[in-house]
Every structure is written in structure tokens, then in C-alpha cells.
Amino acid sequence: MKKVFTISLMLIATHFAIEVYGAMDNQSNVVINEIAWMGSAASASDEWIELKNTTNESINLSGWTLQSVDGNINIGLAGIIGPQGLYLLERTDNNSVPEIEAGAIYKGVLNNTGGHLQLYDSENNSIDQVNFSSTWPAGNAATHQTMEKINGTWYTSQKAGGTPGKQNSFGVAVAVTAPTPKVISGIIINEVLPNPKTADQTDEWIELYNTNDVSVAISGWKLQDTGGASTTYTIPKNTFMAAHGYVVLKRPVTKITLNNDVDGLRLLSPSGTVVDTMEYTKTVTDQSYNKTPLDWQWSATPTPGKTNNISMPDGEAYDLNNQTAALSKIKKTDTYGSALSKSKNATSHPMWLFIIALAITLVCATTILLLKFKMLKK
């Protein structure tokens, strides 16, 4: 009974502390607290971002990063943020907020049309994010009022310039909360070399491809081996894929062993959602396995970091950059390609051509006889 009473007191005290210090703004210990995405009256380039420590303990930000999903902003953080303290990030130089020393200076631009920012700790754990890619929910570009977070809701600051380094003002409330993060599609497993003629331990590799027209951050994504002893590789922080770009991951880095008989791979988002899969039931020495719009095919010309080199049925080389729309709809289990291939092979066989020609001849002859019979009756 005494233990239950003690635990109850601890829970009440914890709840009280959360209420007092505003940690209910976010379950994270550090939050994105205020954003001057519009700059200042002096210059649109005077953008800044403010972080807040919602706890009563100092937090070491060394190794932390603040990134935009489009890859435009990638800020390495350092230093200590004190209890309930604020940490200012200023664009280009220390003049965005001249009266306050910036914790970090960054390059890149906050678009006035919206943005998606993600905060990661030194272990690449997602700590907080602001996901408003289509439009900012608060702030005013004309009056240079900033966007402030209070109790989980975003507000437009009471005055121009906002409250850098100070407690946020209760400005004009905007009844908008951040949407649930969506899994970014369009990152695919594109090519693998499971059985090189040289050493498997050093020369096996896996290639990913970004079919999107924009850069994509893939920090925290996972690649899993599904055959034999399963191995999981987590893509490190600050990893971005350029639009229509490639990432080649070699075995010494991933520690993933590709079997020379049956094996497969899964690509997962940081939330654990399966983004893409592939598998094979055999290998060909020194040939890579390539994704195409119809199916996976072996190629005698491996192309790590380049367009897949596959001869298509019409004799033309396969160009992945012209097939992104088709690829986005393809699953590894798709049987359409193999069925189509069999159909083409069947209809091109001499026996089939003979049967088709014979059938056409019989139909024509029957038609002519019927016409003649009708004419005789008349």
C-alpha cells in the first residue's frame, strides 16, 4: 500500500511539473519554438529559427542537426541549451537578430510558401518536426510577424520581429496542428550485385534510386536482408538523395550479405513502413539484378550510380529516367511482365501463325460459300 501511495505521489508531481514548465507543447525535450520564415523589415534574408529546451535540465546539442526534407537546410548544432532555455539559429550571418548571439549560423532558405523541418539528436532520433510543406499556418510576410508555438498551437506573433530570445507572445491563434508525417514514396531498390567475380565480402553492393523530382532526406531509413541471417542497416544522418539520384551501399558498410542463391531485401522508412521490396531465386556471376518497368532482369553490365543498362525487347537500351511513372506502380510480385513476355513468344511461334492463317482462310471460304448459296436461291 505504501509503495502504491509513493508511486501515486510521483505521478502527481510529474504531471504538475509538466503543466508548470510547458513540456506538454511536445513530448520531446527540445522543440522548434519560433520561426521567422519571412525575414525582417530590413531584409527578407534575415530569417531565423528558435529552439526551446522544455525541461529543467541542461541539454548538450553537440551532434544534433536541424534539416529540411528538401535538403535546402542542414544545420549542425553544438553547445549547451540551459533549462527552459532558448537557442537561436540565424541565416547567413549573426545580423538576422543583431542583439542576440546566434547558437549556429546556417545557409539555405525558408520558402515563404511553406516548409518541412526535422530536428534530430546525436543518435539520429527524431526529436521534433514542423511539417507545413504547402503553407505556413502562422506568421505574416507583409508585417514581418513571426510564427510562434504555444501549447502545441501555432500563433502569429503580436508584433513585427517576434520574440527571439524571449517568451513567446500570445498572438493571433491559428487552429492548425501539424499533419501526420507521410511516408515519402519514390525511393526504390534499383540494382544489386550479389555475386561478383571478385570477393563477395568487399564487392557486393546495393543501389537505391530517387525517382522524385526533388531531393529527399533518407536519414534513419533501414535496409533489411530477408534471406538467411537477417541483417538491418540504418542509413546515417545527413544522408540526402538528389532528384533522380543514386546511393550505392557496399557490403563492408551495410554488413548485409547477399546470398548467391535465394535472397531478398526490404527498404523501410524511419517509422518502419515498408517502402520497397525485391527478391531473387538465383544469381549470375558478375551480373547485376536490375529493376525495369516490367520485371527484374540480369545485366552483364553492372551500373552502380548510373542508369541501368538493360536491353529491352525492342532492342533499345532501358532508360530509368524515362520510366519513373511506370516504376512507381510496379511491385516485385507483379506477373504482368512475365505474362506479356510469354504472350509475345507464343504469338510469334510459327505454329501459332499457321493456325491463325488457317482459321482466317476457313472463315473467308465459309463466308463466300454462303453468299453464293444465297445468290443461287434468288
C-alpha positions as CSV (number, residue, x, y, z in Angstrom):
1,M,0.0,0.0,0.0
2,K,2.8,2.3,0.9
3,K,4.5,1.6,-2.5
4,V,1.3,2.4,-4.4
5,F,0.9,5.7,-2.4
6,T,4.5,6.7,-3.2
7,I,4.0,5.9,-6.9
8,S,0.8,8.0,-7.0
9,L,2.6,11.0,-5.4
10,M,5.4,10.7,-8.1
11,L,2.9,10.6,-10.9
12,I,1.1,13.7,-9.5
13,A,4.4,15.6,-9.1
14,T,5.4,14.7,-12.6
15,H,2.1,15.9,-14.0
16,F,2.4,19.1,-12.1
17,A,6.0,19.7,-13.4
18,I,4.8,19.2,-17.0
19,E,2.0,21.7,-16.5
20,V,4.3,24.3,-15.0
21,Y,7.1,24.2,-17.5
22,G,5.0,23.8,-20.6
23,A,6.5,20.5,-21.7
24,M,3.1,19.4,-22.9
25,D,3.9,21.5,-26.0
26,N,5.6,18.4,-27.3
27,Q,6.7,15.1,-25.8
28,S,10.3,16.0,-27.0
29,N,12.8,17.6,-24.7
30,V,13.7,20.2,-27.3
31,V,11.1,21.8,-29.7
32,I,11.1,24.1,-32.7
33,N,9.7,27.1,-30.9
34,E,9.5,30.1,-33.3
35,I,10.3,30.7,-37.0
36,A,10.9,34.0,-38.8
37,W,10.4,32.4,-42.2
38,M,9.6,35.9,-43.8
39,G,12.8,37.6,-42.7
40,S,12.7,41.1,-41.3
41,A,11.7,44.6,-42.5
42,A,15.3,45.3,-43.3
43,S,15.9,42.2,-45.4
44,A,14.0,39.0,-46.4
45,S,17.3,37.2,-45.8
46,D,17.1,37.9,-42.1
47,E,15.5,34.6,-41.4
48,W,15.9,32.7,-38.1
49,I,14.7,29.7,-36.2
50,E,14.4,29.3,-32.4
51,L,14.6,26.1,-30.4
52,K,13.4,25.7,-26.8
53,N,14.5,23.3,-24.0
54,T,11.2,22.3,-22.3
55,T,13.0,20.6,-19.4
56,N,14.7,21.7,-16.2
57,E,18.0,20.2,-17.2
58,S,20.7,21.5,-19.5
59,I,21.0,19.6,-22.8
60,N,24.1,19.2,-24.9
61,L,23.3,19.8,-28.5
62,S,26.6,18.5,-29.9
63,G,25.9,16.2,-32.8
64,W,22.3,17.4,-33.2
65,T,21.0,18.5,-36.6
66,L,18.1,20.5,-37.9
67,Q,17.3,19.6,-41.5
68,S,14.7,20.5,-44.1
69,V,13.2,17.5,-46.0
70,D,14.0,19.1,-49.4
71,G,17.7,19.2,-48.4
72,N,17.9,23.0,-48.6
73,I,18.8,23.4,-44.9
74,N,21.1,21.2,-42.9
75,I,22.3,22.8,-39.7
76,G,24.8,21.1,-37.4
77,L,24.2,22.1,-33.8
78,A,26.6,22.4,-30.9
79,G,26.8,23.9,-27.4
80,I,24.6,23.7,-24.3
81,I,20.9,24.8,-24.1
82,G,20.1,25.6,-20.5
83,P,16.9,24.6,-18.5
84,Q,13.9,26.2,-20.2
85,G,16.4,27.9,-22.4
86,L,16.2,29.2,-26.0
87,Y,18.7,28.6,-28.8
88,L,18.8,30.8,-31.9
89,L,19.7,29.8,-35.4
90,E,20.4,32.7,-37.8
91,R,20.7,32.5,-41.6
92,T,24.0,33.5,-43.3
93,D,25.4,35.7,-40.5
94,N,24.8,36.9,-37.0
95,N,22.8,40.0,-38.2
96,S,19.4,38.5,-38.5
97,V,18.9,39.3,-34.8
98,P,21.8,41.6,-34.0
99,E,21.1,41.9,-30.3
100,I,21.3,38.1,-29.7
101,E,24.3,35.9,-30.3
102,A,23.4,33.0,-32.6
103,G,23.9,29.4,-31.4
104,A,24.5,28.5,-35.0
105,I,24.7,30.2,-38.4
106,Y,23.2,28.3,-41.3
107,K,22.8,28.5,-45.1
108,G,19.7,27.8,-47.1
109,V,16.3,29.4,-47.5
110,L,13.0,29.1,-45.7
111,N,10.4,29.3,-48.5
112,N,7.5,31.7,-47.9
113,T,5.2,29.0,-49.3
114,G,5.9,26.6,-46.5
115,G,8.5,24.1,-45.3
116,H,9.2,20.8,-43.5
117,L,11.9,20.9,-40.8
118,Q,13.1,17.9,-38.8
119,L,15.2,18.0,-35.6
120,Y,17.4,15.0,-34.8
121,D,19.6,14.3,-31.7
122,S,23.1,13.0,-31.8
123,E,21.8,9.4,-32.1
124,N,19.7,10.4,-35.2
125,N,16.5,10.1,-33.2
126,S,13.7,12.3,-34.4
127,I,13.0,14.9,-31.7
128,D,10.6,17.3,-33.2
129,Q,9.4,18.5,-36.6
130,V,7.4,21.2,-38.3
131,N,5.6,19.8,-41.3
132,F,3.8,22.5,-43.3
133,S,5.1,21.9,-46.8
134,S,2.2,23.5,-48.6
135,T,1.8,26.7,-46.5
136,W,2.9,28.1,-43.1
137,P,0.0,28.1,-40.7
138,A,1.1,31.4,-39.0
139,G,3.3,34.4,-39.5
140,N,2.8,37.4,-41.8
141,A,5.2,38.2,-44.6
142,A,3.8,41.7,-45.1
143,T,4.0,42.8,-41.5
144,H,7.0,40.5,-40.6
145,Q,5.2,38.9,-37.7
146,T,6.8,35.6,-36.9
147,M,5.3,32.1,-36.2
148,E,5.3,31.1,-32.5
149,K,4.3,27.8,-30.9
150,I,2.3,27.9,-27.6
151,N,0.8,24.8,-26.1
152,G,1.1,22.9,-29.3
153,T,-0.7,25.6,-31.4
154,W,1.0,27.9,-33.8
155,Y,0.3,31.7,-33.5
156,T,1.2,34.8,-35.4
157,S,3.3,36.9,-33.0
158,Q,1.8,40.1,-31.6
159,K,4.4,42.4,-33.0
160,A,6.7,42.5,-36.0
161,G,10.0,40.7,-35.5
162,G,8.5,38.2,-33.0
163,T,10.2,37.4,-29.7
164,P,13.7,36.0,-30.3
165,G,15.3,35.0,-27.1
166,K,12.2,35.8,-25.1
167,Q,9.0,34.1,-24.0
168,N,6.5,33.8,-26.9
169,S,3.6,36.2,-27.0
170,F,0.0,35.1,-27.2
171,G,-0.7,36.5,-30.6
172,V,-3.4,35.5,-33.1
173,A,-4.3,31.8,-32.7
174,V,-4.4,29.6,-35.7
175,A,-6.3,26.4,-35.2
176,V,-4.0,24.2,-37.2
177,T,-1.8,21.4,-35.9
178,A,1.0,19.6,-37.8
179,P,-0.3,16.9,-40.0
180,T,0.7,13.3,-39.5
181,P,4.0,12.8,-41.3
182,K,3.6,11.0,-44.6
183,V,5.9,8.3,-45.9
184,I,7.9,9.7,-48.8
185,S,7.4,7.5,-51.8
186,G,9.6,7.2,-54.9
187,I,12.7,5.7,-53.2
188,I,13.3,2.3,-54.7
189,I,15.8,-0.6,-54.6
190,N,17.1,-0.3,-58.1
191,E,20.1,-2.6,-58.7
192,V,22.1,-5.2,-56.7
193,L,25.3,-7.2,-57.4
194,P,25.0,-10.3,-55.2
195,N,27.7,-12.5,-56.9
196,P,30.7,-10.5,-58.2
197,K,33.5,-12.4,-59.8
198,T,35.8,-10.8,-57.2
199,A,35.5,-11.1,-53.4
200,D,31.8,-11.1,-52.2
201,Q,33.0,-9.7,-48.8
202,T,34.2,-6.4,-50.4
203,D,32.5,-6.1,-53.8
204,E,28.8,-6.8,-53.2
205,W,26.6,-3.7,-53.4
206,I,23.0,-2.4,-53.3
207,E,21.8,0.6,-55.2
208,L,18.9,2.9,-54.3
209,Y,17.3,5.3,-56.7
210,N,15.2,8.5,-56.1
211,T,12.5,8.7,-58.7
212,N,11.3,12.1,-57.4
213,D,12.0,15.5,-59.0
214,V,13.2,16.8,-55.6
215,S,15.9,15.9,-53.2
216,V,14.9,13.6,-50.4
217,A,16.4,13.1,-46.9
218,I,16.7,9.3,-46.1
219,S,18.4,9.6,-42.7
220,G,17.1,6.8,-40.5
221,W,15.8,4.7,-43.3
222,K,16.6,1.0,-43.0
223,L,17.6,-1.7,-45.4
224,Q,17.0,-5.3,-44.4
225,D,18.3,-8.6,-45.7
226,T,15.4,-11.1,-45.8
227,G,17.3,-14.3,-46.6
228,G,19.2,-16.4,-44.1
229,A,20.6,-14.5,-41.1
230,S,18.7,-11.2,-41.4
231,T,20.8,-8.0,-41.1
232,T,19.4,-4.5,-40.8
233,Y,21.4,-1.4,-41.9
234,T,20.3,2.1,-40.8
235,I,21.2,4.9,-43.2
236,P,23.2,7.5,-41.2
237,K,22.1,11.1,-40.5
238,N,22.7,13.8,-43.1
239,T,22.1,11.4,-46.0
240,F,20.2,13.0,-48.9
241,M,19.4,11.7,-52.3
242,A,19.4,14.3,-55.1
243,A,16.5,14.4,-57.5
244,H,16.8,11.3,-59.8
245,G,20.0,10.5,-57.9
246,Y,21.6,7.2,-56.7
247,V,23.0,5.9,-53.5
248,V,25.3,2.8,-53.7
249,L,25.7,0.9,-50.4
250,K,28.6,-1.7,-50.3
251,R,28.7,-4.8,-48.1
252,P,31.6,-3.5,-45.9
253,V,29.3,-0.6,-45.0
254,T,25.9,-2.3,-44.6
255,K,27.2,-5.7,-43.3
256,I,24.4,-7.2,-45.5
257,T,25.4,-10.5,-47.1
258,L,23.6,-11.2,-50.4
259,N,23.3,-14.9,-50.9
260,N,24.3,-16.5,-54.2
261,D,21.1,-18.5,-54.4
262,V,17.9,-17.2,-52.8
263,D,17.7,-13.8,-51.1
264,G,15.7,-10.6,-50.8
265,L,15.7,-7.0,-49.5
266,R,13.3,-4.7,-47.8
267,L,13.6,-0.9,-47.6
268,L,11.8,0.7,-44.6
269,S,11.1,4.3,-43.6
270,P,12.2,5.6,-40.2
271,S,8.7,4.7,-38.9
272,G,9.1,1.1,-40.0
273,T,6.8,1.3,-43.1
274,V,8.0,-1.0,-45.9
275,V,8.7,1.3,-48.9
276,D,10.0,-1.2,-51.4
277,T,11.0,-4.9,-51.6
278,M,12.8,-7.2,-54.0
279,E,13.9,-10.8,-54.2
280,Y,15.7,-13.3,-56.4
281,T,15.9,-17.1,-56.6
282,K,19.3,-17.5,-58.3
283,T,22.3,-15.4,-59.3
284,V,24.5,-15.0,-62.4
285,T,28.2,-14.5,-61.7
286,D,29.3,-10.9,-62.2
287,Q,25.9,-9.8,-63.4
288,S,23.7,-7.3,-61.6
289,Y,20.0,-7.6,-61.0
290,N,18.1,-4.6,-62.3
291,K,14.6,-3.2,-61.8
292,T,12.8,-2.4,-65.1
293,P,9.2,-1.2,-65.8
294,L,8.1,-4.8,-66.4
295,D,10.2,-7.0,-64.1
296,W,13.7,-7.5,-62.7
297,Q,16.4,-8.6,-65.2
298,W,20.0,-9.6,-65.1
299,S,22.6,-7.5,-66.9
300,A,26.1,-8.3,-67.9
301,T,26.9,-4.6,-67.5
302,P,26.5,-3.5,-63.8
303,T,26.0,0.3,-63.5
304,P,26.4,1.4,-59.9
305,G,25.4,5.0,-59.6
306,K,24.2,5.2,-63.2
307,T,21.2,4.4,-65.4
308,N,20.5,0.7,-65.6
309,N,22.0,-0.9,-68.8
310,I,19.3,-3.4,-69.9
311,S,18.4,-4.3,-73.5
312,M,14.6,-4.2,-73.8
313,P,12.5,-6.4,-76.2
314,D,12.5,-3.7,-78.9
315,G,16.3,-3.7,-78.8
316,E,16.6,-0.2,-77.2
317,A,18.5,0.4,-74.0
318,Y,16.4,0.8,-70.9
319,D,16.4,4.3,-69.5
320,L,15.2,4.6,-65.9
321,N,14.8,8.4,-66.0
322,N,12.1,8.0,-68.6
323,Q,10.2,5.3,-66.6
324,T,9.7,6.9,-63.2
325,A,5.9,7.0,-63.6
326,A,5.8,3.3,-64.5
327,L,8.2,2.3,-61.8
328,S,6.2,4.0,-59.1
329,K,3.3,1.5,-59.8
330,I,5.5,-1.7,-60.0
331,K,5.7,-4.3,-57.3
332,K,8.2,-7.1,-57.2
333,T,5.4,-9.6,-57.2
334,D,4.0,-8.2,-60.4
335,T,3.4,-11.0,-63.0
336,Y,2.3,-8.8,-65.9
337,G,5.8,-8.6,-67.4
338,S,6.3,-12.3,-67.5
339,A,2.8,-12.9,-68.8
340,L,3.3,-10.3,-71.5
341,S,6.6,-11.9,-72.5
342,K,5.0,-15.3,-72.7
343,S,2.2,-13.9,-74.8
344,K,4.6,-12.3,-77.2
345,N,6.7,-15.5,-77.5
346,A,3.5,-17.6,-78.1
347,T,2.1,-15.4,-80.9
348,S,5.4,-15.2,-82.7
349,H,5.7,-19.0,-82.9
350,P,5.4,-20.4,-86.5
351,M,2.8,-23.0,-85.5
352,W,0.6,-20.2,-84.0
353,L,1.0,-18.2,-87.2
354,F,-0.1,-21.2,-89.2
355,I,-3.2,-21.9,-87.1
356,I,-4.2,-18.2,-87.2
357,A,-3.8,-18.1,-91.0
358,L,-5.8,-21.3,-91.4
359,A,-8.6,-20.0,-89.2
360,I,-8.8,-16.8,-91.3
361,T,-8.9,-18.8,-94.5
362,L,-11.7,-21.1,-93.3
363,V,-13.8,-18.1,-92.2
364,C,-13.4,-16.4,-95.5
365,A,-14.2,-19.5,-97.5
366,T,-17.3,-20.2,-95.4
367,T,-18.5,-16.6,-96.0
368,I,-18.0,-16.8,-99.8
369,L,-20.0,-20.1,-100.0
370,L,-22.9,-18.7,-98.0
371,L,-23.0,-15.7,-100.3
372,K,-23.0,-17.9,-103.4
373,F,-25.8,-20.1,-101.9
374,K,-28.0,-17.1,-101.3
375,M,-27.4,-15.8,-104.9
376,L,-28.4,-19.3,-106.4
377,K,-31.6,-19.3,-104.4
378,K,-32.6,-16.0,-105.8
